[in-house]
Amino acid sequence: MTSRREKNKRKTRKCILDSAVRLFSRKGFDKTSIEELAREAGIGKGTVYSYFRTKRDIVKAFCDDQLEFARSELAAKTNPDMPLIEQLMIIFMADFKYVTENKEFGRVYLHEKVFPQEPLAEEDFQVQNDYFDMLYPIYQRAQDRGELRKDLELLHISGHIYAVYLLMLSCWYTGMIPTEEIGEAMKVMVTQTIQGLKP
Protein backbone atom coordinates (compact mmCIF):
# COMPACT_ATOMS: atom_id res chain seq x y z
CA MET A 1 0.00 0.00 0.00
CA THR A 2 1.33 3.42 -0.96
CA SER A 3 1.77 5.87 1.91
CA ARG A 4 0.55 9.46 1.78
CA ARG A 5 4.17 10.66 1.82
CA GLU A 6 4.98 8.50 -1.21
CA LYS A 7 1.89 9.78 -3.04
CA ASN A 8 2.93 13.39 -2.32
CA LYS A 9 6.44 12.68 -3.63
CA ARG A 10 5.04 11.22 -6.84
CA LYS A 11 2.70 14.19 -7.21
CA THR A 12 5.58 16.67 -6.76
CA ARG A 13 7.79 14.77 -9.22
CA LYS A 14 4.99 14.76 -11.79
CA CYS A 15 4.40 18.48 -11.21
CA ILE A 16 8.09 19.20 -11.88
CA LEU A 17 8.08 17.07 -15.05
CA ASP A 18 4.85 18.64 -16.32
CA SER A 19 6.24 22.11 -15.67
CA ALA A 20 9.47 21.19 -17.47
CA VAL A 21 7.49 19.94 -20.47
CA ARG A 22 5.61 23.25 -20.66
CA LEU A 23 8.69 25.45 -20.22
CA PHE A 24 11.04 23.45 -22.45
CA SER A 25 8.34 23.46 -25.12
CA ARG A 26 7.74 27.20 -24.77
CA LYS A 27 11.25 28.56 -24.12
CA GLY A 28 13.58 25.74 -25.07
CA PHE A 29 15.80 23.56 -22.91
CA ASP A 30 18.81 25.87 -22.70
CA LYS A 31 16.82 29.03 -21.96
CA THR A 32 14.86 27.53 -19.08
CA SER A 33 16.38 27.96 -15.63
CA ILE A 34 15.76 25.81 -12.56
CA GLU A 35 14.42 28.95 -10.86
CA GLU A 36 11.80 29.41 -13.60
CA LEU A 37 10.95 25.74 -13.40
CA ALA A 38 10.39 25.98 -9.65
CA ARG A 39 8.17 29.03 -10.11
CA GLU A 40 6.14 27.28 -12.83
CA ALA A 41 5.70 24.24 -10.55
CA GLY A 42 4.76 26.42 -7.57
CA ILE A 43 7.52 25.01 -5.38
CA GLY A 44 10.89 26.13 -4.04
CA LYS A 45 14.08 25.82 -6.06
CA GLY A 46 15.52 23.55 -3.36
CA THR A 47 12.60 21.17 -3.82
CA VAL A 48 13.39 20.83 -7.52
CA TYR A 49 17.02 20.03 -6.64
CA SER A 50 15.91 17.41 -4.14
CA TYR A 51 14.32 15.52 -7.05
CA PHE A 52 16.63 16.42 -9.95
CA ARG A 53 20.23 17.68 -9.77
CA THR A 54 20.19 19.10 -13.30
CA LYS A 55 17.83 19.78 -16.19
CA ARG A 56 19.41 16.80 -17.91
CA ASP A 57 18.20 14.62 -15.04
CA ILE A 58 14.68 15.83 -15.80
CA VAL A 59 15.05 14.68 -19.40
CA LYS A 60 16.40 11.33 -18.13
CA ALA A 61 13.27 10.98 -15.95
CA PHE A 62 11.17 11.67 -19.06
CA CYS A 63 13.11 8.86 -20.83
CA ASP A 64 12.46 6.51 -17.92
CA ASP A 65 8.76 7.34 -17.90
CA GLN A 66 8.54 6.90 -21.68
CA LEU A 67 10.16 3.47 -21.45
CA GLU A 68 7.81 2.46 -18.65
CA PHE A 69 4.84 3.62 -20.74
CA ALA A 70 6.05 1.55 -23.73
CA ARG A 71 6.52 -1.50 -21.49
CA SER A 72 3.06 -1.16 -19.99
CA GLU A 73 1.51 -0.81 -23.47
CA LEU A 74 3.41 -3.90 -24.60
CA ALA A 75 2.29 -5.90 -21.57
CA ALA A 76 -1.34 -4.81 -21.96
CA LYS A 77 -1.69 -5.30 -25.71
CA THR A 78 0.52 -8.23 -26.68
CA ASN A 79 1.66 -11.68 -25.75
CA PRO A 80 5.17 -13.06 -26.38
CA ASP A 81 4.01 -15.20 -29.30
CA MET A 82 2.54 -12.36 -31.38
CA PRO A 83 4.29 -11.64 -34.69
CA LEU A 84 7.30 -9.37 -34.41
CA ILE A 85 5.76 -6.54 -36.44
CA GLU A 86 2.75 -6.32 -34.11
CA GLN A 87 4.91 -6.12 -31.01
CA LEU A 88 7.21 -3.51 -32.55
CA MET A 89 4.31 -1.37 -33.70
CA ILE A 90 2.91 -1.26 -30.16
CA ILE A 91 6.29 -0.16 -28.79
CA PHE A 92 7.02 2.39 -31.50
CA MET A 93 3.54 3.91 -31.56
CA ALA A 94 3.59 4.21 -27.76
CA ASP A 95 6.98 5.92 -28.03
CA PHE A 96 5.75 8.15 -30.85
CA LYS A 97 2.69 9.19 -28.84
CA TYR A 98 4.79 9.97 -25.77
CA VAL A 99 7.47 11.92 -27.66
CA THR A 100 5.17 13.93 -29.91
CA GLU A 101 2.54 15.00 -27.37
CA ASN A 102 4.93 17.85 -26.56
CA LYS A 103 6.84 18.51 -29.76
CA GLU A 104 9.64 20.71 -28.44
CA PHE A 105 10.24 18.64 -25.34
CA GLY A 106 10.28 15.59 -27.62
CA ARG A 107 13.17 17.18 -29.52
CA VAL A 108 15.17 17.58 -26.31
CA TYR A 109 14.37 14.01 -25.29
CA LEU A 110 15.43 12.60 -28.67
CA HIS A 111 18.62 14.63 -28.69
CA GLU A 112 19.59 13.32 -25.27
CA LYS A 113 18.59 9.76 -26.14
CA VAL A 114 20.30 9.58 -29.54
CA PHE A 115 23.20 12.02 -29.02
CA PRO A 116 23.91 12.13 -25.26
CA GLN A 117 26.57 14.53 -23.99
CA GLU A 118 30.07 13.26 -23.46
CA PRO A 119 31.50 11.87 -21.32
CA LEU A 120 28.66 9.38 -20.99
CA ALA A 121 27.38 8.99 -17.46
CA GLU A 122 26.28 5.72 -15.88
CA GLU A 123 22.63 6.76 -16.26
CA ASP A 124 23.11 7.22 -20.03
CA PHE A 125 24.19 3.59 -20.32
CA GLN A 126 21.33 2.54 -18.05
CA VAL A 127 18.71 4.17 -20.32
CA GLN A 128 20.24 2.38 -23.30
CA ASN A 129 20.45 -0.95 -21.47
CA ASP A 130 16.84 -0.70 -20.25
CA TYR A 131 15.74 -0.22 -23.86
CA PHE A 132 17.73 -3.26 -25.01
CA ASP A 133 16.38 -5.30 -22.09
CA MET A 134 12.89 -4.70 -23.46
CA LEU A 135 13.71 -5.40 -27.12
CA TYR A 136 16.25 -8.23 -27.06
CA PRO A 137 13.85 -10.93 -25.80
CA ILE A 138 11.38 -9.92 -28.53
CA TYR A 139 14.05 -10.25 -31.22
CA GLN A 140 15.31 -13.52 -29.73
CA ARG A 141 11.83 -15.08 -29.84
CA ALA A 142 11.39 -13.79 -33.41
CA GLN A 143 14.64 -15.58 -34.34
CA ASP A 144 13.39 -18.75 -32.66
CA ARG A 145 10.13 -18.54 -34.67
CA GLY A 146 12.04 -18.05 -37.92
CA GLU A 147 10.97 -14.40 -38.40
CA LEU A 148 14.58 -13.19 -38.25
CA ARG A 149 17.89 -14.75 -39.23
CA LYS A 150 19.60 -16.47 -36.31
CA ASP A 151 23.10 -15.43 -37.40
CA LEU A 152 22.33 -11.74 -36.77
CA GLU A 153 23.47 -10.04 -33.56
CA LEU A 154 20.59 -8.66 -31.50
CA LEU A 155 22.37 -5.27 -31.35
CA HIS A 156 22.49 -5.14 -35.17
CA ILE A 157 18.81 -6.04 -35.47
CA SER A 158 18.01 -3.27 -32.99
CA GLY A 159 20.10 -0.83 -35.01
CA HIS A 160 18.33 -1.64 -38.30
CA ILE A 161 14.85 -1.29 -36.85
CA TYR A 162 15.53 1.70 -34.60
CA ALA A 163 17.02 3.59 -37.54
CA VAL A 164 13.69 3.20 -39.35
CA TYR A 165 11.83 4.49 -36.29
CA LEU A 166 14.10 7.56 -36.10
CA LEU A 167 13.56 8.18 -39.82
CA MET A 168 9.80 8.13 -39.29
CA LEU A 169 10.11 10.60 -36.39
CA SER A 170 12.27 12.87 -38.52
CA CYS A 171 9.68 12.74 -41.32
CA TRP A 172 6.99 13.69 -38.81
CA TYR A 173 9.01 16.58 -37.39
CA THR A 174 9.72 17.96 -40.86
CA GLY A 175 6.09 17.59 -41.91
CA MET A 176 6.81 15.00 -44.62
CA ILE A 177 4.43 12.53 -42.97
CA PRO A 178 1.34 13.86 -41.16
CA THR A 179 0.32 12.42 -37.79
CA GLU A 180 -2.63 10.48 -39.19
CA GLU A 181 -0.36 8.63 -41.66
CA ILE A 182 2.58 7.88 -39.38
CA GLY A 183 1.28 4.52 -38.15
CA GLU A 184 0.81 3.08 -41.61
CA ALA A 185 4.10 4.53 -42.90
CA MET A 186 5.95 3.11 -39.91
CA LYS A 187 4.37 -0.30 -40.37
CA VAL A 188 5.38 -0.41 -44.04
CA MET A 189 8.97 0.61 -43.31
CA VAL A 190 9.43 -1.74 -40.33
CA THR A 191 7.84 -4.61 -42.29
CA GLN A 192 10.25 -4.04 -45.19
CA THR A 193 13.18 -4.01 -42.76
CA ILE A 194 12.05 -7.27 -41.14
CA GLN A 195 11.64 -8.84 -44.61
CA GLY A 196 15.27 -7.95 -45.33
CA LEU A 197 16.38 -9.64 -42.09
CA LYS A 198 14.46 -12.88 -42.66
CA PRO A 199 16.24 -16.21 -43.16
Secondary structure in CASP SS format (residue, H / E / C, confidence):
PFRMAT SS
TARGET T0000
AUTHOR 0000-0000-0000
METHOD secondary structure of the structure
MODEL  1
M C 1.00
T C 1.00
S C 1.00
R H 1.00
R H 1.00
E H 1.00
K H 1.00
N H 1.00
K H 1.00
R H 1.00
K H 1.00
T H 1.00
R H 1.00
K H 1.00
C H 1.00
I H 1.00
L H 1.00
D H 1.00
S H 1.00
A H 1.00
V H 1.00
R H 1.00
L H 1.00
F H 1.00
S H 1.00
R H 1.00
K H 1.00
G C 1.00
F C 1.00
D C 1.00
K C 1.00
T C 1.00
S C 1.00
I H 1.00
E H 1.00
E H 1.00
L H 1.00
A H 1.00
R H 1.00
E H 1.00
A H 1.00
G C 1.00
I C 1.00
G C 1.00
K H 1.00
G H 1.00
T H 1.00
V H 1.00
Y H 1.00
S H 1.00
Y H 1.00
F C 1.00
R C 1.00
T C 1.00
K H 1.00
R H 1.00
D H 1.00
I H 1.00
V H 1.00
K H 1.00
A H 1.00
F H 1.00
C H 1.00
D H 1.00
D H 1.00
Q H 1.00
L H 1.00
E H 1.00
F H 1.00
A H 1.00
R H 1.00
S H 1.00
E H 1.00
L H 1.00
A H 1.00
A H 1.00
K H 1.00
T C 1.00
N C 1.00
P C 1.00
D C 1.00
M C 1.00
P C 1.00
L H 1.00
I H 1.00
E H 1.00
Q H 1.00
L H 1.00
M H 1.00
I H 1.00
I H 1.00
F H 1.00
M H 1.00
A H 1.00
D H 1.00
F H 1.00
K H 1.00
Y H 1.00
V H 1.00
T H 1.00
E C 1.00
N C 1.00
K H 1.00
E H 1.00
F H 1.00
G H 1.00
R H 1.00
V H 1.00
Y H 1.00
L H 1.00
H H 1.00
E H 1.00
K H 1.00
V H 1.00
F C 1.00
P C 1.00
Q C 1.00
E C 1.00
P C 1.00
L C 1.00
A C 1.00
E H 1.00
E H 1.00
D H 1.00
F H 1.00
Q H 1.00
V H 1.00
Q H 1.00
N H 1.00
D H 1.00
Y H 1.00
F H 1.00
D H 1.00
M H 1.00
L H 1.00
Y H 1.00
P H 1.00
I H 1.00
Y H 1.00
Q H 1.00
R H 1.00
A H 1.00
Q H 1.00
D H 1.00
R C 1.00
G C 1.00
E C 1.00
L C 1.00
R C 1.00
K C 1.00
D C 1.00
L C 1.00
E C 1.00
L H 1.00
L H 1.00
H H 1.00
I H 1.00
S H 1.00
G H 1.00
H H 1.00
I H 1.00
Y H 1.00
A H 1.00
V H 1.00
Y H 1.00
L H 1.00
L H 1.00
M H 1.00
L H 1.00
S H 1.00
C H 1.00
W H 1.00
Y H 1.00
T C 1.00
G C 1.00
M C 1.00
I C 1.00
P C 1.00
T H 1.00
E H 1.00
E H 1.00
I H 1.00
G H 1.00
E H 1.00
A H 1.00
M H 1.00
K H 1.00
V H 1.00
M H 1.00
V H 1.00
T H 1.00
Q H 1.00
T H 1.00
I H 1.00
Q H 1.00
G H 1.00
L C 1.00
K C 1.00
P C 1.00
END
